[in-house]
Amino acid sequence: MSWRLDRRMYRIAAVLVALFALSALARVGGGEHYTGSSDSNDSNSVDPEIIFFILRLLIEYPQIGIPVLIIAVIVFVVRQRSQGDGSTQKAIARAEAQTRTRVSGEQVAAWVSTLQKKDPQFQLLPMLDLAKRLFLEIQEAWFQRNLLPVRRHLSDATYQRLTTQLEILRAQGVRDAIADPEVIDLQLIGLEQSEAFDTVHVRVQAKVRDTDVAAGVGDDEARRTAKLAAPETFVEVWSFVRKPGVQTKAGDDGFQGKCPSCGAPFQGGASNRCEHCSAVVNSGNYAWVLAEITQGQEFNRGEGDVPGVSRLRQVDPGFNTEVLEDRASLAFWRWIEAQSLNEPQRAARVVSPGVRAQLDQAVAELKAQSQRRLYLQCAVGAVIVRRVDLLDQVARAYVEVRWSAALAFASASAPPPKPGAPMPHRSVLVLERAASAQTNAGNGMATSNCVNCGAPQGSSSATVCEFCAAPLVDQGKDWVLVELLAWEAFSAQRAQSTASPAASKAVPDREERERLLYMMAAIAAADGTVDAKERALLEMSAERWGVAKSNLELAIASGPKLFERLVARATPEAEAFLQQLVDLAKLDGNVDRREKQMLELAAHHLGLDAKLPVMLAR
């Protein structure tokens, strides 16, 4: 009997160890790119029943309990190491915790009081109610694949972002099925004020059931399918803008079907212009407009003064970064749409002739091979103005876009491939306009309107205004995309323009650490092989940087084609990339032996062996 009991306990112990190991391994990896973070249990916790069972084994069956305890400890240690439990990871976690803080009640009260000085009727709860209702209505409009019902509440870039994503899904033969959207919490987390706009930042915590179905699936079946998916919880920051001094109208929640300017009936539509008073309803000049959706992990308060803005305002008093960011976001999504659909004309209104020629050539080369380039699961995390230069003839703006996508090539006639994991990207859009150009205050956040007469242009790809016949691509009057840089190229330019290439003290967030790691893996794989030592160093970096390893093998297997382009060897771009790796390794104040080996590996692949000692000594 005792033998049978011991045998049974052995089996139970074996199962227990297996379950313990599986529970540890199941928590490794994951990490969505700009799709929100699902709620989960603390990854460091252990079920109390497991602890009790191990104690019982130690007391009653020590010959079983001791080996089980040893194995459990080994599994626990391995699990901790796989989560990046090292000094570098801890330093990163501490720094991130300092920058991702919640606001206090005193701050919220101060922001509300500040707004009430110019708008006595402003109240926080109606503002949050607006955000909640708009969130739910956008979810429904997205599900119906028709955004016109919410068009009046969206800036042109926000509208373009959502419509482009729908167009790409439609071209892939897919629709996004959602069910049970729910707002869990809303909080005012920031107020920014300029002469052009007041901007309020609202933290939206929500959950929704979300899955993909075939494009031809009807609404009822799509909802039923979505209800089978597990609910996903995510956090976004919604930024609303409104012209300073606009007064809140009592009883008007923004959904009354009235023009916010004259009060006449207004049901929306593609033009977004009131037939009675000609007001551009989504300009932000009359009511709050949703100007940007930023992923929670990307949101930053207090970016500080943008270099060059005050100088440009001396010649253009109406210039503001809100409109510039909206215009840049609009250009980015038109650029994505043009390539994803093999239709360069879709970007015609917002790009220079040079960029249009590049798009034409790229699409023509793919068409000649019966191929198309796809940006699957494309999403934007943040859009930030980094610098503005006022030159003799032109004003030049540099706008960073943090985005993610799974890049793929497919036959022009075949269904799109199943998307791989989205990869984080960091690009800088360079936009130019004439130095003497003036911001059209009447258009506000309607940044795709004709800059000459202000008329809305809908979704046509025409390059001439249908109302005043003025050219819509007019670099003399409006911002136009002239170049798209990798972040390293922009960093190299910035370093060359300053007296000393001092390293940035900003702490890289999760997406940036992932981007650096996956680029390093792709660079290592560019010569066709990644040996065991290189792989071990890449895995070590993933652990220490707190980066999931789920995409590391994909980066190694895919190599350079995983990204738009990789940095060229022995260039200023390569130096900027290596400097970022050095800065990350030095976050905890020390570069140990394995970190130095990783940096030496990167320097070798980048052709910068001689530069590394100098960077380490700074």
C-alpha positions in Angstrom: 0.0 0.0 0.0 2.8 2.4 0.9 4.6 1.6 -2.3 1.5 2.4 -4.3 1.0 5.6 -2.3 4.7 6.6 -2.9 4.3 5.8 -6.6 1.1 7.9 -6.8 2.9 10.7 -5.0 5.8 10.5 -7.4 3.3 10.9 -10.3 1.6 13.8 -8.6 5.0 15.4 -7.9 6.0 15.0 -11.6 2.8 16.6 -12.8 3.2 19.3 -10.2 6.7 20.2 -11.4 5.5 20.1 -15.0 2.7 22.5 -14.2 5.0 24.8 -12.3 7.4 24.9 -15.3 4.5 25.5 -17.7 3.1 28.2 -15.6 6.5 29.9 -15.6 7.0 29.5 -19.4 3.5 30.7 -20.3 4.3 34.1 -18.8 7.5 34.5 -20.9 7.1 36.5 -24.1 4.0 38.3 -25.3 4.3 42.0 -25.5 2.0 43.5 -28.1 3.0 46.6 -30.1 0.5 49.4 -29.6 -2.4 47.0 -29.1 -2.7 47.4 -25.4 -1.6 45.3 -22.5 -3.9 42.6 -21.2 -4.5 42.2 -17.5 -2.6 39.3 -16.0 -1.6 38.0 -12.7 1.6 38.9 -11.0 4.2 36.9 -12.9 6.3 36.6 -9.8 3.6 34.9 -7.7 3.3 31.2 -6.9 0.0 29.5 -6.2 -0.3 29.0 -2.4 -1.6 25.4 -3.0 1.7 24.5 -4.7 3.7 25.8 -1.7 1.4 23.9 0.7 1.8 20.7 -1.3 5.6 21.0 -1.5 5.7 21.5 2.3 3.6 18.4 2.8 5.9 16.4 0.5 9.0 17.6 2.5 7.4 16.5 5.8 5.6 13.2 4.8 7.7 12.1 1.8 11.1 13.8 2.0 12.6 11.5 -0.6 10.1 13.1 -3.0 9.8 16.5 -1.5 13.5 17.4 -1.5 14.0 16.7 -5.3 10.7 18.5 -6.1 11.8 21.6 -4.0 15.2 21.6 -5.8 13.6 21.4 -9.2 11.0 24.1 -8.2 13.8 26.5 -7.1 15.7 25.9 -10.4 12.5 26.6 -12.4 11.9 29.8 -10.4 15.4 31.1 -10.8 15.3 30.4 -14.6 11.9 32.2 -14.8 13.3 35.2 -13.0 16.3 35.3 -15.3 14.0 35.1 -18.3 12.2 38.1 -17.1 15.4 40.2 -17.2 16.1 40.2 -13.5 19.5 42.0 -13.6 20.9 45.4 -12.6 20.3 46.9 -16.1 16.7 45.7 -16.1 16.1 47.0 -12.6 17.6 50.4 -13.5 15.3 50.6 -16.6 12.3 49.6 -14.5 13.1 52.3 -11.8 13.6 55.0 -14.5 10.4 54.0 -16.3 8.4 54.0 -13.0 9.5 57.6 -12.4 8.4 58.8 -15.8 5.1 56.8 -16.0 3.4 58.3 -12.9 -0.3 59.0 -12.3 -1.5 62.6 -11.7 -2.7 63.8 -8.4 -6.1 65.2 -7.6 -4.5 68.6 -6.9 -3.2 68.6 -10.5 -6.5 67.8 -12.0 -8.3 70.5 -9.9 -5.6 73.0 -11.1 -6.1 72.2 -14.7 -9.9 72.5 -14.4 -9.5 75.8 -12.7 -7.2 77.1 -15.4 -9.7 76.2 -18.1 -12.6 77.8 -16.1 -10.8 81.2 -16.1 -11.6 81.6 -19.8 -14.6 79.2 -19.9 -16.6 79.4 -16.7 -19.1 76.7 -17.8 -16.4 74.1 -18.3 -16.8 71.1 -16.1 -14.7 67.9 -15.9 -17.5 65.3 -15.8 -19.1 66.4 -19.1 -15.6 66.4 -20.7 -15.1 62.8 -19.6 -18.6 61.9 -20.7 -17.7 63.3 -24.2 -14.6 61.1 -24.3 -16.6 58.0 -23.2 -19.4 58.4 -25.7 -17.0 59.2 -28.5 -14.9 56.1 -27.6 -18.0 53.9 -27.9 -19.3 55.5 -31.1 -15.9 55.2 -32.7 -15.9 51.5 -31.8 -19.3 51.0 -33.5 -18.2 53.1 -36.5 -15.1 51.0 -36.9 -17.1 47.8 -36.7 -19.5 49.1 -39.3 -16.5 50.2 -41.5 -18.0 53.7 -41.9 -16.5 56.6 -40.0 -18.7 59.3 -41.3 -21.0 59.3 -38.2 -18.0 60.4 -36.0 -16.2 62.5 -38.7 -17.2 65.8 -37.0 -15.3 64.9 -33.8 -12.0 63.9 -35.5 -9.1 65.9 -36.8 -8.2 65.2 -40.4 -5.2 63.1 -39.4 -7.2 61.0 -36.9 -9.8 60.4 -39.5 -7.2 59.5 -42.1 -5.5 57.2 -39.7 -8.7 55.2 -39.1 -9.8 55.2 -42.7 -6.4 54.0 -43.9 -6.4 51.1 -41.5 -9.9 50.1 -42.7 -8.7 50.4 -46.4 -5.7 48.2 -45.7 -7.9 45.6 -43.9 -10.3 45.6 -46.8 -7.5 45.1 -49.3 -6.4 42.1 -47.2 -9.8 40.6 -47.3 -10.3 41.0 -43.5 -12.6 42.9 -41.2 -12.0 43.6 -37.5 -14.8 42.1 -35.5 -15.3 43.6 -32.1 -17.9 43.1 -29.3 -18.6 44.3 -25.8 -16.5 47.5 -25.8 -16.5 48.9 -22.3 -14.8 52.0 -20.7 -13.3 51.0 -17.4 -11.9 54.3 -16.3 -11.4 57.9 -17.5 -9.0 60.4 -16.0 -7.8 63.9 -17.0 -4.0 63.6 -17.0 -2.8 66.7 -18.6 -3.4 70.2 -19.9 -1.3 72.1 -22.4 -2.0 75.6 -23.5 -0.8 77.7 -26.4 -2.0 80.7 -28.3 -3.6 78.4 -30.9 -5.1 75.6 -28.8 -6.0 74.3 -25.4 -5.2 70.6 -25.3 -6.6 68.2 -22.7 -5.2 64.7 -22.4 -7.7 62.0 -21.2 -6.5 58.6 -20.1 -8.9 56.0 -21.4 -8.7 52.5 -19.9 -11.0 50.2 -21.7 -11.6 46.6 -22.8 -13.1 45.0 -25.8 -13.4 41.6 -27.5 -11.5 41.7 -30.7 -10.7 39.3 -33.6 -10.3 39.2 -37.3 -12.9 37.6 -39.7 -13.2 37.5 -43.5 -14.3 40.8 -45.0 -17.5 39.2 -46.4 -18.8 38.1 -43.0 -22.0 39.9 -41.9 -22.4 42.0 -38.8 -24.3 39.4 -36.8 -21.8 36.6 -37.4 -18.9 38.9 -36.9 -20.2 39.9 -33.4 -20.9 36.3 -32.5 -17.3 35.4 -33.5 -15.9 38.4 -31.5 -17.8 37.4 -28.4 -15.8 34.1 -28.4 -12.6 36.1 -28.0 -11.1 36.9 -24.6 -11.6 40.5 -23.6 -8.5 42.6 -24.0 -7.7 45.5 -21.6 -5.7 48.5 -22.9 -4.8 52.1 -22.1 -4.8 55.0 -24.5 -4.4 58.7 -24.1 -6.9 60.7 -26.1 -5.9 64.3 -26.8 -8.7 66.8 -27.5 -8.0 70.3 -28.8 -10.1 73.5 -28.8 -9.3 77.1 -29.6 -8.7 79.2 -26.4 -11.7 81.2 -25.3 -14.4 79.0 -26.8 -17.3 78.8 -24.4 -19.0 75.6 -23.3 -22.7 75.7 -24.2 -25.0 74.5 -21.4 -26.8 71.3 -22.3 -24.7 70.7 -25.5 -22.7 67.5 -25.2 -21.4 67.6 -28.7 -23.9 65.0 -30.0 -27.0 67.2 -30.5 -26.7 67.3 -34.3 -26.1 71.0 -34.3 -23.3 73.1 -35.8 -21.0 74.2 -32.9 -20.6 77.6 -34.4 -24.1 78.8 -35.4 -26.4 76.1 -33.9 -28.0 75.2 -37.2 -28.9 71.5 -37.8 -25.8 69.6 -38.8 -25.7 65.9 -39.5 -22.0 65.6 -40.5 -20.7 64.1 -43.7 -17.5 64.1 -45.7 -17.2 67.8 -46.1 -17.5 68.7 -42.4 -18.6 72.2 -43.3 -21.8 73.8 -42.1 -24.1 74.8 -45.0 -25.4 77.8 -43.0 -22.3 79.5 -41.6 -19.5 77.7 -43.6 -17.7 76.8 -40.3 -15.3 73.9 -40.6 -16.8 71.8 -37.8 -13.8 69.7 -37.0 -11.3 72.6 -37.0 -11.2 72.9 -33.2 -12.2 76.5 -33.5 -15.7 75.9 -32.1 -15.7 72.6 -30.1 -13.4 69.9 -28.7 -11.9 67.7 -31.5 -10.0 64.5 -31.0 -6.6 65.3 -32.4 -4.5 62.3 -31.4 -4.7 58.8 -29.9 -1.5 57.9 -28.1 -0.8 54.5 -26.7 -0.4 54.6 -22.9 3.2 53.4 -22.9 4.2 56.1 -25.3 2.6 59.1 -23.7 4.9 61.7 -22.3 4.1 64.9 -20.5 6.3 67.9 -20.6 8.3 67.4 -23.7 9.6 71.0 -23.2 10.2 73.7 -25.7 10.7 72.4 -29.2 13.9 73.9 -30.8 13.1 76.5 -33.4 9.4 77.0 -32.7 9.7 80.5 -31.1 11.8 81.7 -34.0 9.3 80.5 -36.6 6.4 82.2 -34.7 8.2 85.5 -35.2 7.4 85.3 -38.9 4.2 83.2 -38.5 2.4 84.1 -35.3 -0.3 81.5 -35.9 2.2 78.5 -36.2 1.5 75.8 -33.6 2.8 72.2 -33.1 -0.7 70.8 -32.8 -1.5 71.5 -36.5 2.0 70.5 -37.6 1.7 67.1 -35.8 -1.7 66.5 -37.4 -0.3 67.4 -40.8 2.6 65.0 -40.3 0.4 62.2 -39.2 -1.8 62.8 -42.2 1.2 62.5 -44.5 2.4 59.4 -42.7 -0.8 57.5 -43.2 -1.1 58.6 -46.8 2.4 57.3 -47.3 1.4 54.0 -45.8 -1.8 53.8 -47.8 -0.1 54.6 -51.1 2.4 51.7 -50.7 0.0 49.2 -49.1 -2.5 49.6 -51.9 0.1 50.1 -54.7 -1.6 53.4 -55.5 1.0 56.3 -55.2 -1.6 58.9 -56.2 -3.2 58.5 -52.7 -0.2 60.4 -51.2 -0.2 63.1 -54.0 -1.6 65.9 -51.8 0.9 65.8 -49.0 4.3 64.8 -50.6 6.8 66.6 -52.6 7.4 65.7 -56.3 10.6 64.0 -55.2 8.8 61.7 -52.7 6.1 61.1 -55.2 8.7 60.0 -57.8 10.2 57.6 -55.2 6.7 56.1 -54.5 6.0 55.8 -58.2 9.3 54.0 -58.8 8.9 51.6 -55.8 5.4 50.7 -56.8 6.3 50.2 -60.5 9.2 47.9 -59.6 6.9 45.8 -57.4 4.2 45.7 -60.1 6.8 44.6 -62.7 7.4 41.6 -60.4 3.6 41.1 -59.7 4.4 41.9 -56.1 3.1 44.4 -53.5 4.4 45.6 -50.2 2.2 45.2 -47.2 2.2 46.9 -43.8 0.2 44.5 -41.8 -1.2 45.4 -38.4 0.1 49.0 -38.8 -0.4 51.2 -35.8 1.1 54.5 -34.5 2.2 55.0 -30.9 3.0 58.7 -30.9 3.7 61.7 -33.2 6.1 64.4 -31.8 7.6 67.5 -33.3 11.3 67.3 -32.6 12.8 70.4 -34.3 11.9 73.3 -36.6 14.4 75.2 -38.7 13.8 78.5 -40.4 16.1 78.8 -43.3 16.5 81.6 -45.9 13.9 80.1 -48.3 12.1 77.3 -46.5 10.9 76.3 -43.0 11.8 72.7 -42.3 10.2 70.6 -39.6 11.3 67.2 -38.1 8.5 65.1 -36.7 9.1 61.8 -35.0 6.6 59.0 -35.6 6.7 55.9 -33.3 4.9 53.1 -35.2 4.8 49.4 -35.6 3.9 47.0 -38.5 4.6 43.5 -39.8 6.3 44.2 -43.2 5.6 41.6 -45.9 5.7 41.1 -49.6 3.0 39.2 -51.4 1.8 38.4 -54.9 -0.4 41.2 -56.3 -3.2 38.7 -57.0 -2.8 36.3 -54.1 -4.4 36.7 -50.6 -2.1 38.5 -48.2 0.1 36.2 -46.0 -0.7 35.6 -42.4 0.9 38.6 -40.6 3.9 37.9 -38.4 4.6 39.8 -35.2 4.6 43.6 -35.6 8.0 45.2 -35.3 8.5 48.6 -33.7 9.8 51.4 -35.9 11.0 54.9 -35.3 10.9 57.3 -38.2 11.4 61.1 -38.6 9.3 62.8 -41.2 10.9 65.9 -42.8 8.3 68.5 -43.9 9.0 71.8 -45.7 7.1 74.9 -46.7 8.1 78.3 -47.8 9.7 80.4 -45.1 7.1 83.2 -45.6 4.1 80.8 -45.4 1.4 81.6 -42.9 -0.7 79.1 -40.9 -4.4 79.1 -42.0 -6.1 79.5 -38.6 -9.5 79.0 -40.1 -8.7 75.4 -41.1 -7.4 74.5 -37.7 -7.2 70.7 -37.3 -8.8 70.2 -40.8 -5.3 69.9 -42.2 -6.3 68.2 -45.5 -8.4 71.2 -46.5 -7.4 73.5 -49.3 -4.9 76.0 -47.8 -6.0 78.6 -50.3 -9.8 78.7 -49.9 -10.2 76.3 -46.9 -12.6 74.0 -48.8 -12.7 70.4 -47.7 -11.4 67.9 -50.2 -12.9 64.6 -49.2 -11.0 61.4 -50.1 -10.2 62.3 -53.7 -6.7 62.0 -55.0 -7.0 65.1 -57.1 -4.1 67.6 -56.8 -6.2 70.7 -57.7 -8.9 72.1 -55.5 -12.4 71.5 -57.0 -13.6 74.8 -55.6 -10.9 77.4 -56.3 -8.7 75.4 -58.7 -5.6 76.2 -56.6 -2.9 73.4 -56.5 -3.3 71.3 -53.4 0.4 70.4 -53.3 1.7 73.9 -52.7 4.9 73.9 -50.8 4.7 77.7 -50.8 1.7 77.7 -48.5 1.6 74.4 -46.6 3.7 71.6 -45.1 4.8 68.9 -47.6 6.6 65.6 -46.9 10.1 65.9 -48.5 11.9 63.0 -46.8 11.5 60.1 -44.4 14.5 59.4 -42.2 15.3 56.6 -39.9 15.7 57.7 -36.3 19.5 57.0 -36.4 19.9 59.3 -39.5 18.1 62.1 -37.6 20.2 61.4 -34.5 23.4 61.6 -36.6 22.4 64.9 -38.1 21.6 66.3 -34.7 24.9 65.2 -33.3 26.8 66.8 -36.2 24.9 70.1 -35.7 26.0 70.3 -32.0 29.4 71.0 -30.5 29.5 67.6 -28.7 27.6 64.4 -29.3 26.4 64.2 -25.7 24.3 61.1 -25.2 20.6 61.6 -24.6 19.5 61.0 -21.0 16.1 59.8 -22.0 15.3 56.3 -20.8 14.3 54.0 -23.7 10.8 52.6 -23.3 9.8 49.0 -24.1 9.1 49.6 -27.8 12.4 51.4 -28.2 14.3 48.6 -26.5 12.6 46.0 -28.7 13.4 48.0 -31.8 17.1 48.2 -30.9 17.3 44.5 -30.1 15.5 43.4 -33.2 17.6 45.7 -35.4 20.7 44.3 -33.8 19.5 40.8 -34.5 18.7 41.7 -38.1 22.2 43.3 -38.5 23.9 40.2 -37.1 21.9 38.0 -39.5 22.7 40.2 -42.5 25.8 38.1 -43.4 23.7 35.0 -43.5 24.7 33.3 -40.3 24.2 33.9 -36.5 26.5 31.7 -34.5 25.9 30.3 -31.1 27.9 33.0 -29.3 26.0 35.8 -31.1 22.7 34.2 -30.4 23.6 33.8 -26.7 24.5 37.5 -26.5 21.2 38.5 -28.2 19.3 36.4 -25.7 21.2 37.9 -22.8 20.3 41.4 -24.1 16.7 40.4 -24.3 16.7 39.3 -20.7 18.5 42.3 -19.3 16.5 44.8 -21.2 13.2 43.3 -20.2 12.3 42.5 -23.8 10.2 39.5 -24.8 12.1 36.9 -26.8 9.0 35.9 -28.8 10.2 37.9 -31.8 13.9 37.5 -31.5 14.0 34.3 -33.6 11.8 36.1 -36.2 14.3 38.9 -36.4 17.2 36.5 -36.8 15.5 34.5 -39.4 14.2 37.4 -41.4 17.3 39.5 -41.4 17.4 42.9 -43.1 14.0 42.5 -44.8 12.3 42.9 -41.4 12.8 46.6 -41.5 12.4 49.5 -44.0 16.2 49.7 -44.1 19.2 48.9 -41.9 21.9 51.3 -41.1 24.9 51.2 -43.4 28.3 50.2 -42.0 30.8 52.8 -40.8 28.4 55.7 -41.2 27.1 58.4 -38.9 23.9 56.5 -38.7 25.7 53.4 -37.5 27.5 55.5 -34.9 24.2 56.8 -33.6 22.8 53.3 -33.4 25.8 52.0 -31.5 25.7 55.0 -29.2 22.1 54.1 -28.2 23.2 50.6 -27.3 26.1 51.9 -25.2 23.8 54.3 -23.4 21.4 51.5 -22.6 24.1 49.3 -21.3 25.4 52.1 -19.1 22.0 52.8 -17.5 22.9 51.1 -14.2 26.3 52.9 -14.1 28.3 49.8 -15.1 29.1 47.8 -18.3 29.9 44.3 -17.3 31.8 41.6 -19.3 28.8 40.2 -21.2 27.4 43.6 -22.0 30.8 44.6 -23.4 30.9 41.4 -25.5 27.4 42.4 -26.9 28.6 45.9 -27.7 31.8 44.5 -29.3 29.6 42.2 -31.5 27.4 45.2 -32.5 30.5 47.4 -33.2 32.0 44.6 -35.4 28.9 44.2 -37.5 28.6 48.0 -37.9 32.3 48.5 -38.8 32.9 50.6 -35.8 35.4 48.5 -33.7 37.7 51.5 -33.2 34.9 53.8 -32.1 33.5 51.6 -29.3 36.3 52.3 -26.7 35.8 56.1 -27.2 32.0 55.7 -26.6 32.5 53.5 -23.5 35.0 56.1 -22.0 32.6 59.0 -22.3 
